Amino acid sequence: MMSSLSGRFLFLTMGFVMLAEILIFVPSVARFRLDYLQERLERAQIASLALLATPDDMVAPDLGAELLQNAEVLNIVLRRNAVRELILATPAQTEVAATFDLTDPSPFELMRDAMRCLMMDSGRVVRVIGRPVKGAGLEIEITIDETPLKEALMAYGARIFLLSAMISILTAALLFLSARRFIVRPISRVVANMTAFREDPEDPARIIDPQSSAREIADAERALSALQMQLQTALKERQRLAALGGAVAKISHDLRNILTTTQILADRIGSSADPAVARAAPKLLSSLDRAINLCERTLTFGKAEEPEPEKRTVVLRDLVREALEAETLTEVSGLSIVNDVPETLRAEADPEQFFRVLQNLLRNARQAIEAMGRPGEIRVGGTPLEQGTEVVIHDTGPGLPSRAVEHLFQPFQGAVRRGGSGLGLAIAAEIVRNHGGVLELVDTSTNGTTFRIRLPRGIESAGRPAEISQLQTYGRAVRERRSGTGSSAG
């Protein structure tokens, strides 16, 4: 079938329809996932309202478990009046693998997260943040098992695939029949006529009669009809010339014989004793020779045949100044910021990624001083090393608590303030490690905290892109929820 025009048309149509459905598949799956999560947020809000409607904001454990089960969530957190409150929670706590902020997601983020959900292993627990409906609070946060979502996505994807296959087959079949009716059949008729005409090109009845309603095929039929008529006219002319040539050849043959006999007689006349006859004989023989040669040439003529980070050299002082300016947009009373990085200090880094590292560290320092409630200072210094560059960030905040220091660079475990995710330093450490460098805590006490960044020269990225990408996703969610970020270890 693939060798025929209609067969190729059939398979091409199916392929193009499936390609179009694939392009529609990703946004469709992303929308299905968004609706799924929004529905869980709404169910969680209803469950939280049922709890808040009680006199003491408490329900029996069995009823709480039933509310969570009906909402299909594990935990419910509601933030109202700038207070983040855990409404309902399951007794068994599982580490959260990802956080998704649905307050203002971009289409690209929704499609990316949907594809990751399909490709990730089952059993993950994820956190979802959204806005309550009807203004019932500032934010609502739920924790869910991602396995049912993945199963629902796969089932939805399978339905889309089957529907796409049915649509492509039906569309291809209709186009196949249409092509057979309006294209293949007229072309087959033209081919059949050409084959019949080839067998007997002299038969006038075999000249095609243009009948197609399609303009292009009708033009081809008319052109073929004109060509066939011209060919028949040429064949008739050739036949007449062939007949004339045969007649001339026969006449030339007979005439040559006659002239040969006459030549013999003329030779005898040349031996006559009459002087007048003897003088005329050579002329007569010459004329006979020319006539015989002409006949031979005529006979001869009748027998003839027709012839990953995008590292580059950056000025660290300028990059630090940009990060400081971004953090000082939020004014803190009594906060002093000093940029001690030398103007000549350079580093091999991705400027966008390293800016995020500096911003996370400076934000933690600012928040620590802000929470302290008294004046403080943030100082950033830099030193060239033999094999790279060193940047030191020091603040005079209250220092890090011991529980934060133990899990400083671990996601979701290094937060200090209530509502913090503990992702800031984890993201910064991963980015620095991806540059081939190291981020470390030098010192922390009641006199302040000091972090040090060491970047090498000309060393390729050594991080794991999947983990870094995941941390970047979490980092964006944390930055969008600035009021909920952690303090000095956030």
Secondary structure, DSSP 4 states (H G I P E B T S, - for coil): -TTSHHHHHHHHHHHHHHHHHHHHHHHHHHHHHHHHHHHHHHHHHHHHHHHHTSTTS---HHHHHHHHHHHT-SEEEEEETTEEEEEEE-SS-----EEEE-SS--HHHHHHHHHHHHHSPTT-EEEEEEPPGGG-SSEEEEEEEHHHHHHHHHHHHHHHHHHHHHHHHHHHHHHHHHHIIIIIHHHHHHHHHHHHHHH-TT-GGGS-----SSHHHHHHHHHHHHHHHHHHHHHHHHHHHHHHHHHHHHHHHHHHHHHHHHHHHHHHHHT-S-HHHHHHHHHHHHHHHHHHHHHHHHHHHHHPPP-----EEEEHHHHHHHHHHHHTTS--TTEEEEEE--TT-EEEE-HHHHHHHHHHHHHHHHHHHHHHTS-EEEEEEEEEETTEEEEEEEE-S----HHHHHTTTSTTTS--STT--S-HHHHHHHHHHHTT-EEEEEEEETTEEEEEEEEESSPPP-S-HHHHHHHHHHHHHHHHTGGG--STT-
